[in-house]
């Protein structure tokens, strides 16, 4: 299919195309070509198309990396995807609204991790981090829920209320993820603490240790804000997704208690600007 064919379909109001399963590899290679060439050569792709391609590449690679069970492969993939995502977010013509409009919102761990990583990059860029730091923060976002890979799917996807034992099991995922990553020399302390502290709260009511604001790593505070936002605005086995507006209303009510107030205010501005554009 050529560009002219796609434009003709758009003019007719067609917004979705279905790819045969047998063509999946070819389609992914096509998306990868768009993503890889967009930042290195003069290209004719619209910024929105590049954003959509990068999102699909991140989802595809991350799903395979999570499924492999090989931490070396996962870290290598996360670093590659972090570089690609940082280039996207810091590129000319990038619009946060384009990204928010193409993200999927199911409850698969790899989808949630990809979305959180994108959001981490957006918030890090908005708060003045360097391109290198944004890349590392995105990698931390991709790995923040690694511990959930060691928890039974029937608990993670349970449609009803969790028992006390099931909640305690899920609450172990920051510790599990941290232990899987802690001995590695290719991750920073900030990245490790994104995995370990993204459910901590400034008021000390979080987990796994209940530490307070001054003891929570600044990168973990970024992850905490966007992790909750992503969870609220995505499908879950026990509820439908909330609107962005409703999600930030709920989060704003816990400003300072559950979230760093400055980071939350910055995130709310990002979301409101996207909604207004």
N, C-alpha and C positions, 0 to 999 in steps of 0.2 A: 504494500500500500504506500502510495506516494503522498507528499505533503498536500498536493492538490485534492486528493481523495479525502483526506482528513478535514480539510477546510470545507469541502462540499457537504460532508456529514454534519459538521458544526452548524452550517447555515440552515440545515434542516432540523436543528434542535436535538441532534443525537449527542448525548453526553457520556455514554458508556459503550465500550466495545468488549466483547468476550473473546478470550484467546483459547484456542484448543489446547488441551493438556499436552498434546504431542509437540506443540509449538512453544512451550514454556521456556525451554532453554534458549531458543532463538530470540524470544521476546526479551528475556533477561539480558542477553548479550547486547541487544539493541539499546536497552536502557542504560547499560553500563557504558556503552560508547558515548551516549549523550553526557552522562555524568563525568566521565574521564576527560572528555575533550572540551567541556564547557569552560574550564578554567585555565587551559593551557594553550588553546589556539583560538583564532577568530572564528566564531561560530554564528549560526543564524537562528539558534533556538531561542524562543521567548523565555524570559526569566521564570515564568510560571511553569513552563515545560521542564526546565532544568530542575526546579524544586521538586516537581512530581517524580522525575526520574531518580533523583537522589534518594527520595523517600522509599521508593520501591526497591532500589538497590540495597539500602540499609536493612529493610525488612527481610529481603531474601537472604542476604549474607548472614545476618544475625540469627535467623531461624535455623539455618544450616549449622552455624557455629554452636548454638545452644544444644542442638540435637546431637552433635558429635560427642559431647561429654569430655572433650579434650581441652583442658584449660590453656595449654600452649596455643592451640589453634584459635581458641576464643579470644585470648588477649591479642594475638596477631591480627585477627579480624577486627576487633574493637579499635585498635590503633589505626588501622586502615580506614575504617568508617569514621573515626573521629577526625582524621585529616580531611576527608571528603566533606564532612558536615561543617567543619570550621571554615573551609574555603567557601562553601555555599553561603553561610551566614554572614561572612565578612566581604562578600563579593558585591560589586556595583550592580545596582538594579534589584538586589534581593529585597523582598517584602515579606515581613512576618505573616501577613494575612494570607499570602499564597501558600505558605507552609501549613498554617492551621487548617486551611481548606482542603488539603490533600491527605492529612493524616487519617489513618484508620483508628477505630475506637472499640476494638473487641477486648476480651479479657485474657488473651494469650499473654504469657509472660514476656515473650520476645517483642510483641507489639507494644505492650506497656513500656518496656525498657527502651525501645526505639523512640517512642514519643517523649518519654522523660528526658532522654539524651538530647533530643532536638530542643526541648523547652529549656534545659540547662544551658545549652549554647546561646539561646536567645537572651536569657536573663544575664548570663555572664557578659555577653557583648554589650548589653544595655548598661551594665554597671561598670564598664570600663576595663575589663580584663583584656590582656593582649591576645593576639591570634594563637600563640603557642599555649597560653593558659586555657583559652576556649577549647582548643583541641583536647587537652588533657581533661578538662571538665566534662566534655562530651563523652570521652572514654569512661570516666567515672560513672556517668549516667547510664551508659550501656551496661555496666557491670553491677549497678547498685542492687539489683534483685537477684544476683547470682545464687544466693542461698535458697531461693524458692525452687530451683531445679532439683533439690534434694528432698523436697516435700511432696507427698502423694497428691496426684492430680485431683483425686476425689475430695480432698480437703480444700485445696485451692479453689476448686470450681463448685463447691457445695452450694446449692440454690437456697437453702434455708439458713436459719440461725446456727452459728457455730457453738459447739459445746465448749466448756471451759478448757478441756484438754486440747481441742482442736485449735482454739485461739492461741493457747500457749505454744502449740507446735508451730503455727504460722509466725508467732512472735519471735521464734528462734532464727528466722531467716537472716537477719542482719549478722548475727553471730556466726552462723554457718558460712555465709558468704565471706565474711572477714577472715575466718580460719582458712578457707580455700585459697585466699589471695595473699595472706599476710607474709608468707615466706618468699614471695616473689621479689626479685630485684628490679623488675621492669615496670613497677608501679610506684607512684609517689605516696607519701603519707596522706596527703589530701584525698587522693583517690580511694585509698583504703578506708578512710573515715567516711567517705560518701556511702560506702556499702554498710559500714557499721553504725553510723549515727543518723541515717536519713529519717528515722522514726522518733528521734529525740525531740523534745520540746523545750523552749526557753524557760517554761515554768516548772520543769523537772518532772512532768507527768508522762513523759514518753518512755520508750524502751529501746534497747535492752537494759540500760543502766540507770536511766532516770537522771542523767546529768542536766545541768542548767545552762543558761544562755552562754556564759563566758567559757564554758567547757566544750561547746559544740563547734566543730571545725567550720570555717566560713563556707567551704565548698559543700559541706553536708547541709548547711542552712539553705543554700540554693536548691539542692536536691529535694529537701523537705517541702519547700513551697510548691515546686512544680509537680512533685510526686502526688501530692494530695489533689492538686488541680486536675491532673490527668485521670486519677482514679474517679473523681466526682463526675467528670464529663465523658466517661467511657461506659460501655455496657459492662454490667457485672451479672453473675448468675442470679443474684437476688434482687436486682433493680435495673431500671432503665437509666440511661445517661441524663445528667442534669444539663441545663443550658449553661453557657459560659457565664452569663449574668448571675444566675442563681448560685453557681459555684463560688464566684468571687464574693457574693454577699455572705455566704456561709463562712468563707475563710476570713473575711474582714471582721467578722464578729469575734474572731479569736486572735486578732492582731496583738502581738506581744506575748501572748500566752502560748499559742501553738507555733507561731511563726515569727521570724525576725521582722520587725515592723517596717524597716526601710526596704528590705528585699520584697516583702509582700506589696508594699505601695508601688514599687517599680514594676512588679509583675502585673498588677491591676492596670497600670497605665498601658502596658504592652497590649493587654487583652482589650481594653477599651478602645485604643487606637485602631486595632485590627477590626473591631466591630463597627467603628465609625467610618472606615475607609470603604 
